[in-house]
Amino acid sequence: MYHVNRVVDGDTIVLDDGTRVRLMGVDCPESVKPNTPVEPYGTEATEFTRNWLASAGGNVRLEFDRERFDNFERTLAFVWHEEHSLNEDLLRAGLARWEANFSYASSMKTRFRKAQEAARQDQRGLWTPSQAAKP
């Protein structure tokens, strides 16, 4: 079990020991990237992650896959509290896009694809008609 010290943005958290964790398989809109404007739903994704972690008491379980670190030396992980996946919940809420081209379990790719499809079908977040046409 790990304790989260702070949320950087929707898909990046920092643990109590200083480890930066990037949520594997999802990409949230930018909200704190230097020299980059806040993207639509970036703030909402960050707040979703904060609220999700608060409801978990800040305590999470991390699961790792084939790739352990990204290009920025952040730890790549699936973040869980009990039976709930933060990665998947962000997709289901329409606050992230799933990343199919990275190397991680096909079972998780299937779950993430289905979560994104549900958000798209229900026109949530990034998939609202005004946002879905944007790249």
C-alpha positions in Angstrom: 0.0 0.0 0.0 1.2 3.5 -0.9 0.2 6.9 0.3 -0.2 9.8 -2.1 1.3 13.1 -1.0 0.0 15.2 -3.9 -1.6 15.3 -7.3 0.4 16.9 -10.1 -2.4 16.7 -12.7 -5.0 14.2 -13.8 -2.5 11.4 -14.7 0.5 12.1 -12.4 0.7 11.8 -8.7 3.5 12.0 -6.1 3.9 9.4 -3.3 5.0 10.2 0.2 8.6 9.0 -0.6 8.7 11.5 -3.5 8.2 8.9 -6.3 6.4 10.5 -9.3 3.8 8.0 -10.7 2.4 8.4 -14.2 -0.9 6.5 -14.7 -0.2 3.8 -17.3 -2.4 3.6 -20.4 -4.2 6.9 -20.0 -3.5 10.5 -21.1 -5.4 13.4 -19.4 -5.5 16.8 -20.9 -2.7 19.1 -19.8 -3.2 21.4 -16.8 0.3 22.2 -15.6 2.7 21.7 -18.5 5.1 24.6 -18.8 4.5 26.9 -21.7 1.3 25.1 -22.6 -2.2 26.5 -22.0 -4.6 24.5 -19.8 -6.4 22.1 -22.2 -10.2 21.6 -22.0 -11.0 19.2 -19.2 -7.5 19.4 -17.8 -8.6 21.1 -14.6 -11.5 18.7 -14.3 -9.3 15.7 -14.7 -7.0 17.0 -12.0 -9.9 17.6 -9.6 -11.3 14.1 -10.4 -8.0 12.6 -9.4 -7.8 14.6 -6.2 -11.4 13.6 -5.3 -10.8 10.0 -6.2 -7.7 9.8 -4.0 -9.4 11.7 -1.2 -12.2 9.1 -1.2 -9.5 6.4 -0.9 -8.0 8.2 2.1 -4.9 8.8 0.0 -4.0 5.1 0.2 -3.6 3.2 -3.1 -2.2 0.0 -4.4 0.1 0.2 -7.5 0.3 -2.5 -10.1 3.2 -2.5 -12.6 3.4 -3.9 -16.1 6.1 -4.5 -18.7 7.4 -0.9 -18.8 8.3 0.4 -15.4 9.4 4.0 -16.2 8.5 6.6 -18.8 10.8 8.9 -20.7 10.7 11.4 -17.8 11.7 8.7 -15.2 8.3 8.6 -13.7 7.1 5.2 -12.4 4.4 3.8 -14.7 1.5 2.1 -12.8 -2.1 1.2 -12.6 -3.5 2.9 -9.5 -6.1 1.0 -7.4 -8.2 1.5 -4.3 -10.0 -1.7 -3.4 -11.6 -2.9 -6.7 -11.5 0.6 -8.3 -9.0 1.6 -10.9 -8.2 5.4 -11.1 -6.9 4.9 -14.7 -10.1 3.3 -15.8 -12.4 5.7 -13.8 -10.8 8.7 -15.6 -11.5 7.1 -18.9 -15.1 6.2 -17.9 -15.6 9.9 -16.8 -14.4 11.1 -20.2 -11.4 12.9 -18.6 -8.7 10.9 -20.4 -7.9 9.1 -23.6 -6.6 5.5 -23.5 -3.1 4.9 -24.9 -3.2 1.8 -27.0 0.4 2.0 -28.4 2.3 1.4 -25.2 3.4 -2.0 -23.9 1.0 -3.2 -21.2 -1.4 -6.1 -20.7 -4.0 -6.7 -23.4 -6.6 -7.3 -20.7 -6.1 -3.8 -19.4 -6.2 -2.4 -22.9 -9.5 -4.0 -23.4 -10.9 -2.6 -20.1 -9.6 0.9 -21.0 -11.0 0.8 -24.6 -14.4 -0.2 -23.2 -14.3 2.5 -20.6 -13.5 5.1 -23.2 -16.2 3.8 -25.5 -18.7 4.1 -22.7 -17.7 7.8 -22.1 -17.9 8.5 -25.9 -21.3 6.8 -26.2 -22.6 8.9 -23.3 -20.9 12.0 -24.5 -19.0 12.7 -21.3 -16.1 15.1 -20.9 -13.8 14.9 -23.9 -16.5 13.2 -25.9 -19.1 16.0 -25.6 -20.0 17.1 -29.1 -18.1 20.4 -28.8 -14.9 18.6 -27.7 -15.0 15.3 -29.7 -14.2 17.0 -33.0 -10.9 18.5 -31.6 -7.7 16.5 -31.8 
